[in-house]
Amino acid sequence: MSGTNNSKFTFNQSVQYYFDKASALTEHSEGLLSQIKACNSVIRMRFPVKVKGEYHTLEAYRAQHSHHKTPCKGGIRYSEGVDQDEVIALASLMTYKCAIVDVPFGGAKGGIKINPKKYTTGQLQRITRRYTTELIKKNFIGPAIDVPAPDYGTGAREMSWILDTFVTFNPGMIDAYGCVTGKPVTQSGIRGRVEATGRGVFFGVREAVSVAEDMKALGLTTGIEGKRIVVQGLGNVGFHSAKIFQENGAHVIGVAEYEGAIYDPTGKGFDIDALFEHRTHTGSILNFPGAKNIENSSEALELDCDILIPAAIERVITAENAPRIKAKIIAEAANGPTTPEAEEILLERGIMVLPDVYLNAGGVTVSYFEWLKNLSHVRFGRMSKRHEEMVQRRFVDAIEQNTGKKLRPEERNLIIQGGSEVDIVRSGLEDTMMGAYQDIHATWKTYNGVRDLRTAAFVVAINKVATSYIELGIFP
Ligand code: GLU
């Protein structure tokens, strides 16, 4: 699926390159900046797993990039691409991401170098439990220490296994359920977490396309309605992004996956649920009724569209394909999909890049809500929903009595309804993504020397982490 990756930077070097570009514009001391940039701790693990009577030695990592706020936070990925450089790069992105959306955590990331598709469920469970045990032994997991979550190749199922292992080794720890997020709702997870990254991508793009002046410069109209979207990756993030864009009037005209890509020659856009169903049944997105197949999946990145959403892996937009990209906006739902060389070309061509450190922060934002729920041991809305409804009912009754007019029952119900957990989560996420965009946008437009949104996002992040270190007295 990836393009030819001809970057001179490793993934971690590219994150450092973005950091350096932004930090040069700030006024912090060299010592403070080098502390913010450095990855504080990394553990590398090797452990055996027995597969069909044979032992395989697996390689795994957990990196804690920053402890300016604790616990550390970040996903765990299962992929053959996992190595120390990647885990450190992703952990650093988590630090900046959390700072941008005001989630009070340091950044972390873990990974096991496996292709999960090659293992049975039982084997994956053993691998996950063994990895968790290693983290426990090294004091690299816990609700106040380091809180993993899903990432590429993992999901709610793996988080349940992590939880069960942690709870088993920590009997009596009352906040133990906060040791991991992205759990199933029935295991103290939170409603709205699965879709959170995709919904956050939607809110972020919606903010960006609402600024008339920026859209004019791109030759686009404001608003989501009618925008032509291409999505790379139909995993959790890509699927939910695509579905939410479709629900809000955009046309998803292209979708790319490992097996190939498809596009809609009519321009009306795919029905994402139907496409997902088709893939589940046939094992492929190809040959979807009404769609045209594209054999070479990465060519989908070059389709004529308004918004391109890379939602799979890193380094797919490179110096090689960047000159041919036709999208006006690149919405980085994945972590690190654009190489620095590609970004130079895109910016030069006037393409807007909505950077990963901001745009995919919806996942960790709702992870934060889940962690808060776990520490408070109560579902959001449980104590307040009926009370809110009672107050609102009295209010509507008073208006009806005083005006002598009655609302229609559906209007009345809509006004009276108290917030359920998913309503509260979605509105918290919306507010977070809107507020963070306004910060980044203002920095882009007004901060001396900032010329693009990624640099703006890094400046915002660096300034917030720096403030922490200064206020804590660690730096003068
Ligand atoms: N893996 C996700 C990310 O890269 C979520 C991390 C979390 O929820 O802690 O942002």
Residues whose N, C-alpha, C, O or C-beta is under 5 A from the ligand:
A	BS01	LIG	K73 G74 G75 V147 A149 P150 D151 N360 G363 V364 S367
